[in-house]
Amino acid sequence: MARDDDSIIKVRGLKKSFGTHVVHEGLDLDVRRGEIIGIVGGSGTGKSVLLQQIVGLLKPDAGRIEVFGESVRDTSPDEYRRLRRRWGVMFQDGALFSSLTVRQNVEAPMREQLHLPDDLRETLAGIKVRMVGLPENAQDKYPSELSGGMRKRAGFARAIALDPEIVFLDEPTAGLDPIGAAAFDRLIGQLQSALGLTVFMVTHDLDSLHAICDRVAVLAEKRVLAVGTMAEMLKIDHPWVREYFHGPRARAALGPDATDEVG
């Protein structure tokens, strides 16, 4: 279980702008080792932008980001490559290479980061594919031959290819029907528990927040407005937070009793 003082990701004073549009200003966030944290917020609050800055795909204008106690922003290329081996990222819809099979997609980070014999790399990729619940015959299929849910599972397999300590998930259940989304939530929870992962999950899915997240961080007003458990979110008196966690969709996801307790 995550401890309050065991932060694996620390963000301090983050600022990010695109032209004159300021997305983040003075943003602080701690992510605890071993937790599943859900990142939520309205459109334009920069949920995915925050994820991309933490993993080094976007450079912040100011502030400090530490992962495993090391600065992502100020690190050398060699140090960044070493850090990057310790996390995996799954983008929306899996973001698979369309010209590669599922197995080849999962092998891609292994080819880049590890020096393994071909047969061992193929075996390890096959293990990851099975871990995310894909059938054996999915390994040799191309992304275009897969359903949306299967593409997401393949993307998840690639994200855990290097046995990471942290997995970043960008809207993992977006576009899935409720049954498929619930199954993917269970997969995230099972792999987090089995592999001891820390999961940083950008989502808008209230069901996911309720089902698997230890804590939720709300982005609003260019910063992290609030962070806490779902029970704590229900007590926050802020217009967007109340609408999100007490509105009709929240009642459907959590049940009327949960939202009425503090309503």
N, C-alpha and C positions, 0 to 999 in steps of 0.2 A: 504494500500500500504506500502511496506517495506521502511524504512528510512535508510539512509547511516550509521547512528550511532547505529542502533538497531540490533546488531549481536547476533543471537541465538546460533551460533557455531563459535568458534574461534580456529584456528590451528596455532601454532607458532613453527618454528624451527623443524619441524617433520623430523625424520630420521628413515628409516626402511630398513633393509638388510635381505637377505636370504643367509646365508653363505657369500661368497665374492661378491655376486651380490647386489649392492646398488640400491634400488628402489626409495626411497625418501631421499632427503638430503636438509635441510633448507627450507622445504615446509611451506608456510604460506597461510592461506585462512580464510576469513570471510564469513559466510552465514547469510543473513539478515532475520529477522523474517517476515514470510508471503510471501516470494518469492519462485518461482520455479527456481532452479539453475541446469543447466545441466553440468555434468562433462565429458569432452571429452579428448581424447589423443590417440596416436598410441598404437599398441600392446606392452605390457610390460611396460607401463608407470605407472601402479599401480592404475588404477581407482577404481577397486573393493577393492584393498588392502587399499586404503585411506578410503573407506566407512567402511570396517571392523575394522579399527583402531578407527574411530570415535565412533562406537557403542560398542567398547570394546571386539570384538571377536579376534583381534590381538593386541599384545602389541608393541608399538613403541620402538625403541632403544633409542631415545632421543626426546625431544620436549615436548610441552604441548598442550593438547586438552581440551577445555572447552565447555560444552553444558549446556545451561541455567545458565551460570556463574559459573559452578562447574567443577572441574577437573575430567575427566573420568579415567585418568591413576592412580591418587593417591587416589581415593575414596575407602571406605570400602565396603565389600560385601553388607551390608544392604543399604548403600547409593547408590550403583550401581543399586540394584534392584529397588529402589525408582526412580532413574533417568530413568531406562529402561522402566518403566511404561509410561513414557511421550513421547516415540517414538515407531514407528512401522517400520518393515523392510520387504520388499518383495524382495526375491532373484529370480534369473533367473528361468523361467518356474514355478514360484510359490513356489517351494521347499516344496510341501505338503507332509504330512505323508500318505503314500500309503495305510496303513491299516485302515485309518479313513475316514469317509464320509466328504463331504464339510462342513456340519454344525459342525461336531466334530472337524475338523481342525480349524474352526473359534473359537470354544469354548476353544481350547487348551490354549491360553494365559489367558483367563478368569479363567480357572481352576487353573492355576499356580499363578495368581496374585490377584484374587478377591475371596471373600467368598460369593457366591450367591446361592440361591435355584436353583435346577435343572431346574424348569420350567421357571424361569426368565432368566437364562443363555441361554436356548434354544431359548427363544423369542428374546433376544438381538442378538444372532447369526443369527437368521432368518432375522432380520432387516438389519444387515450388508451385508448379502448375497443379499438382494434386492437392497441395496444402490449401489452395484457395477454392477447392471444390469443383474444378473443371474436369470433365471426363478425359480419359487417356487420348481419345482420338482428336481432342481439341488442339493438341500440341502442334499438329501439322496443318492446321487451318490458318487462313489469313484473316485479319480483322474484319474485312468485308463479309466474311462468311459466318460471323458470330452475331448473336443477339447483343443488344445494348448491355444487358446484365453480364453476359459472358465477357464482353470487352472490358468491363470494369474489373471483373475478377482477374483477367489477364494482366491488366494494368497494375493491380494489387500484387500479383505474383512478381512482376518486374520490380515493384517498389521494395519487396523483401528479398530480392535476389542476392544481395550482399550481406544478409543477416544483420540489418541495421538495428540501432538502438532507438531511433526515432523514425516514425513514419508520418509524413505530411500528406493529408488527403484533402483535395479540393472538390467540394460538392460530390462526395462519393455516391450518394443515392439520387442525385438529380436525374430526372428522366425515367426512373424506374417506377413500375406500378407498386402499390402498397405491399403486395406479397414479396416482390423482388427486393424492395427496399428493406423490409423487415429481415429477410434472409441475409442481405448484405450487412446489416447492423449486427446480426448474430456472428457473422464471419469476422468482422472487425473485433468484436468482443472476445471471441474464442482465440484468435491469433494474438491479440494483445496479452491475454492471460497466459497462453502457452509459450510465447516468445519473450515475455517481459518487456513489451514495447511501451514507449511513450508515444501517444497518438495526438497529433495536432490536426484538428478536423474543421475545415471551413464548411459550414452547412447552413441551410435555411430550414432544415427538416426537424420540426418539433418532436416527431416520433423518435428520431435518432438521439436528440438531446435527452429525452426522457429515458430511452432504453439503455444507452451505453455510456453517456458522458458523466464523468466524476464532477466536472465543473464546467461552467459556461462563461465566456468573456464576451461582453457586449461592446461593439464598436459604435460610437455615436459622437458627434461634436468633435471629430478629428482625433479622438483618443479612445482608450479603453474606459468606457463610462462606468462599468461595473464588472466584477468577476466573482463567481461564487457557485454554489450548488443550485439546482433547479428550485429547491425550496426557498433559497435566499433570493433568487430572481423574482419570485412571486410577491415578495415584500417591497420591491423597489418602486418608489413613486416617481416615475419619469414617464412622460407621455408615450414615447415609442416603446419603452420596455413594457408598460402596462398594456398597450395595444397588442404587442407581440405575444406576451405570455398570458394575457387574459381574454384575448379576442376569440371569435368563433372557431378559428383553426386550433387554438390552444385547447379549447373545451373538447374538441373532437379528439385531440391527441392525448390529453391528460385526464379528461373526464371532468365533469362540472364540479365535483367535490373538491378537486385539487385547486381549481381556480377560484372557487367561492370561499375557500378557507380564509383568504386574506383580502377578498374582494369587497 
